[in-house]
Amino acid sequence: MKSTTIIDVAKKAQVSVATVSRVVNGNYPVKEATKKKVLEAIKDLEYIPNIQARELNTQHSSIIGIIVPSLFNTFFAEVVSGIESFSTSSGYSLLLTYTKDDPICEKECMNELLMRNVSGIINISPNTERVDSSFFDQMASRIPLVFINSYIKRPAISYVYNDERIGTKIALEHLVSLGHQSICFVRGERSDSYEFKEDVYIEFMKKMGCYNPENIINVSAGNSIDTVELTAKKIVEFLPNRKDVTAFFCCNDLMGVGAVNACRRLNLKIPEDISIMGYDNVSLSHFIEPKLTTMDQNMMTLGWTAASLLMEKIASDNKTSRQVVLQNTLVLRDTTGPCKTNK
């Protein structure tokens, strides 16, 4: 069966081929009545535009590149879902790459996406402290670039991020309000987010006069398929020798679930014997028992906003940049309770 062409659409709508092209590409104004006729003809004939031809005409790809540090933490999947929701409604599809939390791989991913002629790049939780900032400046001069949850700001890049300084403080204040003073901090390696949260934790605990550097646990891979088990093993080794610790602040929910598993292995009741605070509010946090108290990072909103910012940059030929700050929300569930010594 012969496929429908743009000429067939033009004949049915009784307009020129150029008019159909303008409606499909959206690059020139068309009268509303004419546009309606063309769209009806496209629907009736089940016409599928030639994307490659459209890209040649507009000099824009209909693909945007996405960079994530891991495929195993559902935080990133939920952010990408938000990006996809906005992008598809704008006529774009996604090309996903991941860096394995490796800054060298991150640079390679960005260069690969640039070579594939994507229209723009969204980088989720970039390794900005481990990649020369001049590299990002050079990339931003060549392609629209948006960062999610980055704490190094460059003028040519748009940003959307959660205020993790306030979020971390809210989480710690919640634990302190329950009487906890010996709070263990659980983190992974190679992440701006972990570094940022640790800085807030140290400052907060020092102000309370409760800071102990031995209360910081690094589980190494914080976003891998092994994060839950690595965290559990670390805490099982740590906790029997630290009877004073009454609460854990975990940098993400994978670590939080690992902490829950560790306490179960040690026959500790949660939250009666020990409290656990997660961070992110991924779906896993409310599937486990007891359900994890955590900070909601608004993943869908992060992704949706990042895609919106990227479309702004694409539409302006990369001449505009903007920052959007979102706030974290405390989600109270079952893993935090009054400190045992205060009961």
matplotlib code that plots the C-alpha trace (Angstrom):
import matplotlib.pyplot as plt

x = [0.0, 1.3, 2.2, 0.6, 2.8, 2.8, 1.3, -1.7, -2.3, -2.0, -4.6, -7.1, -6.7, -6.8, -3.6, -0.1, 2.7, 4.5, 1.5, 1.4, 5.1, 4.7, 1.9, 4.0, 7.2, 5.5, 8.2, 5.9, 2.5, -0.5, -4.2, -6.1, -8.8, -6.1, -4.1, -7.3, -7.9, -4.4, -4.4, -7.8, -6.3, -3.2, -5.5, -7.8, -4.9, -2.9, 0.0, 3.4, 5.8, 9.3, 11.3, 14.7, 13.5, 12.0, 15.3, 17.2, 14.7, 14.8, 18.4, 17.2, 17.1, 13.9, 15.9, 17.2, 20.0, 19.7, 22.6, 22.1, 24.8, 23.0, 20.2, 19.7, 18.4, 14.7, 15.2, 16.7, 14.0, 11.3, 13.1, 13.4, 9.7, 9.1, 11.4, 9.7, 6.2, 7.1, 9.3, 7.0, 4.2, 6.7, 7.5, 10.8, 12.0, 14.8, 18.3, 19.5, 23.1, 24.5, 27.9, 28.2, 29.0, 32.3, 33.3, 35.5, 32.5, 30.3, 32.5, 32.4, 28.6, 28.3, 30.7, 28.8, 25.4, 26.9, 28.2, 24.7, 23.3, 20.8, 19.0, 20.0, 21.2, 19.8, 22.5, 21.1, 23.3, 26.5, 29.9, 30.7, 33.3, 35.2, 35.0, 36.9, 34.3, 35.8, 34.6, 31.0, 31.5, 32.6, 29.7, 27.2, 28.5, 27.8, 24.5, 21.6, 22.4, 20.4, 21.6, 19.4, 20.6, 24.0, 25.6, 28.2, 26.6, 27.8, 26.0, 25.3, 23.6, 20.1, 19.5, 16.7, 17.6, 16.2, 17.4, 19.1, 20.7, 17.3, 16.1, 19.0, 18.5, 14.8, 15.6, 18.2, 15.9, 13.2, 15.5, 16.7, 13.1, 12.6, 15.6, 18.3, 21.8, 24.1, 23.1, 25.1, 25.5, 25.4, 26.7, 28.2, 31.2, 31.6, 28.5, 28.0, 24.8, 26.6, 29.3, 26.7, 24.6, 27.7, 28.8, 25.3, 25.4, 28.9, 27.9, 24.6, 26.1, 29.0, 26.4, 24.8, 28.1, 27.5, 29.8, 31.8, 33.7, 33.4, 29.7, 30.1, 29.8, 30.7, 29.1, 31.1, 28.6, 25.6, 23.5, 24.3, 22.4, 24.5, 23.8, 21.2, 23.4, 26.6, 24.8, 23.4, 26.8, 28.5, 26.0, 26.0, 29.8, 29.5, 26.5, 27.5, 30.5, 28.5, 25.7, 25.4, 24.1, 20.3, 19.5, 20.7, 20.5, 20.9, 21.7, 19.2, 16.4, 18.5, 20.8, 17.8, 16.4, 19.9, 19.9, 16.4, 17.8, 20.8, 18.8, 16.6, 19.6, 20.8, 17.3, 16.7, 13.2, 12.5, 11.7, 11.6, 15.4, 16.7, 15.4, 16.2, 15.7, 15.9, 16.1, 14.3, 10.9, 11.3, 8.6, 10.7, 10.4, 6.8, 6.9, 9.1, 8.0, 8.3, 7.7, 10.6, 10.5, 12.2, 12.5, 10.5, 12.6, 9.8, 11.3, 8.6, 8.6, 12.4, 12.2, 9.3, 10.9, 14.3, 12.6, 10.7, 14.0, 15.6, 12.8, 13.2, 16.9, 16.3, 13.6, 16.0, 18.9, 20.7, 20.6, 18.6, 19.5, 17.4, 17.5, 14.6, 14.8, 12.4, 11.8, 12.0, 9.1, 9.4, 7.4, 6.6, 6.2, 7.2, 11.0, 11.5, 10.4, 11.4, 15.0, 15.0, 16.8, 14.0, 11.1]
y = [0.0, 3.4, 5.6, 9.0, 12.0, 15.7, 16.2, 14.1, 16.1, 19.4, 18.2, 17.0, 20.3, 22.3, 24.2, 24.4, 21.9, 24.8, 25.5, 21.9, 22.1, 25.2, 23.6, 20.4, 22.3, 25.1, 27.5, 30.1, 31.5, 30.0, 31.2, 29.2, 28.1, 26.9, 25.1, 23.3, 22.0, 20.8, 19.0, 17.3, 16.1, 14.8, 12.9, 11.5, 10.4, 9.1, 11.1, 10.6, 13.5, 12.6, 13.6, 13.5, 15.9, 18.2, 18.2, 19.2, 22.0, 23.4, 22.5, 21.2, 17.6, 16.3, 14.5, 15.7, 14.0, 12.9, 12.1, 10.2, 8.9, 5.6, 3.3, 1.6, 4.4, 5.0, 8.7, 9.2, 7.1, 9.3, 12.5, 11.2, 10.4, 14.1, 15.1, 12.7, 13.9, 17.5, 16.7, 14.4, 17.0, 19.4, 17.0, 15.7, 12.2, 11.3, 9.7, 8.4, 7.8, 7.0, 7.7, 5.1, 8.0, 8.5, 12.1, 10.9, 8.9, 12.0, 14.0, 11.2, 11.1, 14.8, 14.7, 11.7, 13.5, 16.5, 14.4, 12.9, 16.4, 16.4, 19.7, 20.0, 18.1, 17.7, 16.5, 15.0, 15.4, 16.2, 15.8, 19.5, 19.3, 16.6, 18.0, 21.1, 24.0, 25.2, 22.0, 22.8, 26.4, 25.1, 22.7, 25.4, 27.7, 24.9, 23.4, 24.3, 22.8, 22.3, 20.9, 19.2, 19.3, 21.0, 23.4, 24.9, 27.7, 28.8, 31.8, 30.0, 27.0, 26.8, 25.0, 23.5, 22.1, 21.3, 23.4, 20.5, 22.8, 23.6, 20.0, 18.4, 20.9, 20.1, 16.4, 16.8, 19.2, 16.5, 14.0, 16.4, 17.3, 13.6, 13.8, 12.4, 13.9, 11.1, 11.0, 8.9, 10.3, 7.8, 8.8, 7.4, 8.6, 10.9, 13.1, 16.8, 16.0, 13.9, 16.5, 19.3, 17.3, 16.4, 20.1, 20.9, 17.9, 18.9, 22.5, 21.5, 18.9, 21.3, 24.0, 21.4, 20.4, 16.8, 16.4, 13.2, 12.5, 8.7, 9.0, 9.5, 6.3, 6.1, 3.1, 3.8, 3.1, 5.3, 4.8, 1.2, -2.1, -3.0, 0.2, -1.4, -4.4, -2.3, 0.0, -2.8, -4.5, -1.2, -0.5, -4.1, -3.7, -0.2, -0.3, -3.0, -0.9, 2.4, 1.9, 5.7, 6.2, 6.5, 7.7, 7.6, 10.3, 8.6, 10.6, 8.7, 6.2, 3.2, 3.8, 4.3, 0.9, -0.6, 0.9, -0.7, -4.1, -3.7, -2.9, -5.9, -8.2, -6.7, -7.4, -3.6, -2.3, 0.7, 3.3, 2.1, 1.4, 3.5, 6.0, 6.2, 9.1, 8.7, 11.3, 11.5, 9.8, 7.3, 4.7, 2.1, 4.2, 3.4, -0.2, -1.4, -2.1, -0.1, 2.7, 5.1, 8.6, 10.7, 14.1, 14.5, 15.7, 16.4, 14.2, 14.6, 18.3, 18.4, 16.6, 18.6, 21.9, 20.9, 20.1, 23.4, 25.3, 23.4, 24.2, 27.9, 27.7, 25.9, 28.4, 31.3, 29.8, 29.2, 32.9, 32.6, 31.0, 30.7, 29.1, 27.5, 26.4, 23.8, 23.1, 19.6, 18.4, 16.2, 13.0, 11.5, 7.7, 4.9, 4.9, 7.9, 8.2, 9.5, 8.8, 5.7, 7.5, 10.1, 7.7]
z = [0.0, -1.0, 2.0, 2.4, 1.3, 2.1, -1.4, -0.5, 2.6, 0.6, -1.9, 0.7, 2.7, -0.5, 0.4, -0.9, 0.1, 1.7, 4.0, 5.2, 5.9, 7.9, 10.0, 10.6, 11.4, 13.3, 12.0, 10.4, 11.4, 9.7, 9.9, 12.5, 10.0, 7.6, 10.3, 11.4, 7.8, 7.5, 10.9, 10.0, 6.7, 8.5, 10.9, 8.2, 6.0, 9.0, 7.6, 9.5, 8.8, 7.7, 10.8, 9.0, 6.4, 9.0, 10.9, 7.7, 7.1, 10.6, 11.4, 14.7, 15.9, 17.5, 20.1, 23.4, 25.3, 28.9, 31.2, 34.4, 36.8, 37.4, 36.1, 39.4, 41.6, 40.8, 41.7, 38.3, 36.6, 38.1, 37.1, 33.5, 33.5, 34.2, 31.4, 29.0, 29.9, 28.9, 26.0, 24.1, 24.4, 22.7, 19.9, 21.2, 22.0, 24.5, 24.0, 27.4, 28.5, 31.9, 33.5, 36.3, 38.6, 36.6, 35.7, 32.8, 31.4, 31.9, 29.6, 27.0, 27.2, 26.6, 23.7, 22.2, 22.5, 20.8, 17.9, 17.6, 16.9, 19.7, 20.2, 23.8, 26.9, 30.4, 32.9, 36.1, 39.2, 37.2, 38.7, 38.6, 41.3, 39.4, 35.9, 34.8, 34.7, 31.4, 29.8, 30.8, 29.6, 26.2, 25.9, 26.9, 24.1, 21.6, 22.7, 25.1, 28.4, 31.6, 34.9, 37.5, 41.2, 40.5, 42.9, 40.6, 38.6, 35.2, 33.4, 30.1, 31.7, 33.0, 36.4, 38.4, 41.8, 45.2, 48.1, 49.8, 52.3, 53.7, 53.1, 55.0, 57.9, 58.1, 58.2, 61.0, 62.9, 62.8, 64.4, 67.0, 67.9, 68.8, 71.2, 68.9, 69.3, 68.2, 64.6, 62.0, 58.5, 55.7, 52.2, 49.0, 47.0, 44.0, 44.2, 44.6, 46.5, 49.1, 49.6, 50.0, 52.5, 54.5, 54.8, 56.2, 58.6, 59.9, 60.4, 62.1, 64.4, 65.4, 66.4, 68.6, 70.1, 69.0, 66.0, 65.8, 62.5, 63.3, 62.8, 59.0, 57.0, 53.3, 51.6, 48.3, 45.5, 46.5, 43.3, 42.3, 42.3, 45.4, 47.4, 49.7, 50.6, 50.9, 53.3, 55.4, 55.7, 56.7, 59.4, 60.7, 61.2, 62.7, 65.0, 67.6, 68.6, 68.8, 71.2, 71.6, 68.0, 68.0, 64.5, 60.9, 58.3, 54.9, 51.7, 49.6, 50.1, 48.8, 51.8, 54.0, 53.0, 53.6, 57.1, 57.8, 56.7, 58.9, 62.0, 61.3, 61.2, 64.5, 66.0, 66.6, 66.5, 64.3, 65.5, 69.1, 69.3, 66.4, 63.9, 60.2, 57.8, 54.0, 51.3, 47.9, 48.5, 45.7, 45.3, 47.2, 50.4, 50.9, 49.7, 52.5, 56.1, 58.2, 55.6, 55.4, 56.7, 54.0, 52.2, 49.0, 46.2, 43.7, 41.0, 38.4, 38.9, 38.6, 35.3, 33.9, 34.9, 33.4, 30.0, 30.1, 30.7, 27.8, 25.4, 26.4, 25.5, 22.2, 21.2, 22.0, 20.1, 23.4, 24.4, 27.6, 30.9, 34.1, 37.6, 39.3, 43.0, 44.4, 48.1, 49.7, 51.9, 55.0, 54.6, 58.0, 57.9, 60.3, 60.7, 63.0, 66.6, 70.0, 71.1, 73.4, 76.2, 76.2, 76.4]

ax = plt.figure().add_subplot(projection="3d")
ax.plot(x, y, z, "-o")
ax.set_aspect("equal")
plt.show()
